[in-house]
Amino acid sequence: MPFLKVADEGGHTMTLISYKGRYGSPQFNEEALLNMDDFPLRADDILLCSYSKSGCHWIWEILRLLISGPDSTGQEKIDKESYMMEWRPYDQYSSLPSPRVLNNHMTFDMQPKDLLVKKPKVVFVYRNFKDVAVSFYHHHCGIHEYEYNGDFDSYLKRWSSGQTDNGTPWSYSLGWEKGISEHPELPVFVTSFEDLKQDPLTQVRKLSEYLGFSYQDDFLQNICDLTDFSAMKKRKGPNSFKNKDGNPVMYRKGEVGDWKNTFTVAQSEWLDQMIAREMSESKLTFKYTL
């Protein structure tokens, strides 16, 4: 599986891997990507799926704490990457105890065949595209394996044309919407970064009920407190990927509307037009401010 230097319109290159007609992160495992179809799932797995930079670390930790229950201190040193399906060959996940909170950034059509056979619970999370673009830009500039240092305007064109890992956010989102619609027998909980940010207790309670729990609100509020962005950055940041300045790439800001600090008016209007065109058939609701 070759590493490629993929150039954008501005001539800036990004190191990506090419597999099955798409691009992947240079951090991911070749065997894992090529054999994702055959990843053995369990009926009691919980599968967290999202486009990158959509709050997956945050929601994964919420799910982990819900599964662990009130006896958990929340201080266990367990990272999302330990359960990330692109990270290593699938046989290395077989020893993980059930229920596993697995996660990936794969499109619906690239999910394991077992998804429609074992029908594990799925949590699908999405985020407004402008905040995703800014967060992914800092992700690509900050993680050295990408070897990328382009300007944001060039990056926006690259990202919107699918020249990054995960492809375009609209093809990803529409693919998941289509898959969920065509498979009503598959249990899927859909939420957004913004809904969780706006009312974390309500969303955590809904997640808890979806998983079959009936926890008291004081425990659920404790989970909200433990997974607040500042708390997670303090607890998880020191062991996270660092950018060249030594700051954690995965815990940068965690805000809604931070895109306004990066986008120009012209860039925002340009992306609005593209979103309107590409997402015209979507039923998802996006919030760009709170």
Solvent accessible surface area in square Angstrom, and as a share of the most:
residue,aa,sasa,rsa
1,M,58,0.26
2,P,80,0.50
3,F,128,0.53
4,L,65,0.33
5,K,125,0.53
6,V,14,0.08
7,A,51,0.40
8,D,12,0.06
9,E,147,0.66
10,G,45,0.43
11,G,53,0.51
12,H,53,0.24
13,T,54,0.32
14,M,0,0.00
15,T,11,0.07
16,L,0,0.00
17,I,2,0.01
18,S,31,0.20
19,Y,16,0.06
20,K,93,0.39
21,G,85,0.82
22,R,77,0.28
23,Y,61,0.23
24,G,4,0.03
25,S,2,0.01
26,P,15,0.09
27,Q,38,0.17
28,F,33,0.14
29,N,46,0.24
30,E,79,0.35
31,E,90,0.40
32,A,4,0.03
33,L,1,0.00
34,L,72,0.36
35,N,53,0.27
36,M,2,0.01
37,D,54,0.28
38,D,72,0.37
39,F,3,0.01
40,P,68,0.43
41,L,3,0.02
42,R,65,0.24
43,A,71,0.55
44,D,72,0.37
45,D,1,0.01
46,I,7,0.04
47,L,0,0.00
48,L,1,0.01
49,C,0,0.00
50,S,1,0.01
51,Y,9,0.04
52,S,9,0.06
53,K,24,0.10
54,S,1,0.01
55,G,12,0.12
56,C,10,0.06
57,H,30,0.13
58,W,38,0.13
59,I,0,0.00
60,W,4,0.01
61,E,1,0.00
62,I,2,0.01
63,L,0,0.00
64,R,15,0.06
65,L,4,0.02
66,L,0,0.00
67,I,44,0.22
68,S,50,0.32
69,G,5,0.05
70,P,88,0.55
71,D,139,0.72
72,S,22,0.14
73,T,96,0.56
74,G,0,0.00
75,Q,102,0.45
76,E,60,0.27
77,K,183,0.77
78,I,62,0.31
79,D,55,0.29
80,K,6,0.03
81,E,28,0.13
82,S,43,0.28
83,Y,30,0.11
84,M,9,0.04
85,M,1,0.00
86,E,0,0.00
87,W,71,0.25
88,R,52,0.19
89,P,17,0.11
90,Y,74,0.28
91,D,93,0.48
92,Q,91,0.40
93,Y,0,0.00
94,S,76,0.49
95,S,101,0.65
96,L,30,0.15
97,P,98,0.61
98,S,57,0.37
99,P,52,0.33
100,R,5,0.02
101,V,7,0.04
102,L,0,0.00
103,N,3,0.01
104,N,2,0.01
105,H,19,0.08
106,M,11,0.05
107,T,23,0.13
108,F,28,0.12
109,D,105,0.54
110,M,14,0.06
111,Q,11,0.05
112,P,3,0.02
113,K,129,0.55
114,D,31,0.16
115,L,3,0.01
116,L,66,0.33
117,V,103,0.59
118,K,83,0.35
119,K,79,0.33
120,P,0,0.00
121,K,71,0.30
122,V,0,0.00
123,V,0,0.00
124,F,2,0.01
125,V,1,0.00
126,Y,22,0.08
127,R,20,0.07
128,N,0,0.00
129,F,6,0.02
130,K,8,0.03
131,D,4,0.02
132,V,2,0.01
133,A,0,0.00
134,V,1,0.01
135,S,16,0.10
136,F,0,0.00
137,Y,33,0.13
138,H,69,0.31
139,H,15,0.07
140,H,0,0.00
141,C,50,0.30
142,G,12,0.11
143,I,6,0.03
144,H,145,0.65
145,E,60,0.27
146,Y,1,0.01
147,E,103,0.46
148,Y,9,0.03
149,N,132,0.67
150,G,4,0.03
151,D,68,0.35
152,F,22,0.09
153,D,64,0.33
154,S,13,0.08
155,Y,0,0.00
156,L,1,0.00
157,K,59,0.25
158,R,1,0.00
159,W,0,0.00
160,S,9,0.06
161,S,73,0.47
162,G,16,0.15
163,Q,51,0.23
164,T,0,0.00
165,D,6,0.03
166,N,26,0.13
167,G,24,0.23
168,T,20,0.12
169,P,1,0.01
170,W,12,0.04
171,S,64,0.41
172,Y,2,0.01
173,S,3,0.02
174,L,55,0.28
175,G,27,0.26
176,W,0,0.00
177,E,34,0.15
178,K,126,0.53
179,G,3,0.03
180,I,43,0.22
181,S,86,0.56
182,E,98,0.44
183,H,43,0.19
184,P,117,0.74
185,E,83,0.37
186,L,8,0.04
187,P,48,0.30
188,V,32,0.18
189,F,28,0.12
190,V,66,0.38
191,T,6,0.04
192,S,3,0.02
193,F,9,0.04
194,E,1,0.00
195,D,42,0.22
196,L,1,0.00
197,K,69,0.29
198,Q,107,0.47
199,D,63,0.33
200,P,51,0.32
201,L,45,0.22
202,T,39,0.23
203,Q,22,0.10
204,V,0,0.00
205,R,74,0.27
206,K,99,0.42
207,L,1,0.01
208,S,1,0.01
209,E,108,0.48
210,Y,46,0.17
211,L,21,0.11
212,G,65,0.62
213,F,61,0.26
214,S,106,0.69
215,Y,48,0.18
216,Q,132,0.59
217,D,65,0.34
218,D,110,0.57
219,F,24,0.10
220,L,1,0.01
221,Q,73,0.32
222,N,67,0.34
223,I,1,0.01
224,C,11,0.07
225,D,80,0.41
226,L,28,0.14
227,T,2,0.01
228,D,72,0.37
229,F,51,0.21
230,S,75,0.49
231,A,32,0.25
232,M,4,0.02
233,K,76,0.32
234,K,169,0.72
235,R,49,0.18
236,K,18,0.08
237,G,3,0.03
238,P,88,0.55
239,N,102,0.52
240,S,21,0.14
241,F,62,0.26
242,K,84,0.35
243,N,45,0.23
244,K,195,0.83
245,D,106,0.55
246,G,43,0.42
247,N,83,0.42
248,P,19,0.12
249,V,13,0.07
250,M,36,0.16
251,Y,14,0.05
252,R,73,0.27
253,K,83,0.35
254,G,19,0.18
255,E,82,0.37
256,V,28,0.16
257,G,12,0.11
258,D,9,0.05
259,W,29,0.10
260,K,114,0.48
261,N,116,0.60
262,T,44,0.25
263,F,17,0.07
264,T,74,0.43
265,V,116,0.67
266,A,71,0.55
267,Q,24,0.11
268,S,14,0.09
269,E,97,0.44
270,W,78,0.27
271,L,0,0.00
272,D,64,0.33
273,Q,121,0.54
274,M,29,0.13
275,I,23,0.12
276,A,69,0.54
277,R,145,0.53
278,E,67,0.30
279,M,16,0.07
280,S,87,0.56
281,E,154,0.69
282,S,24,0.16
283,K,186,0.79
284,L,33,0.17
285,T,94,0.54
286,F,40,0.17
287,K,69,0.29
288,Y,51,0.20
289,T,66,0.38
290,L,104,0.52
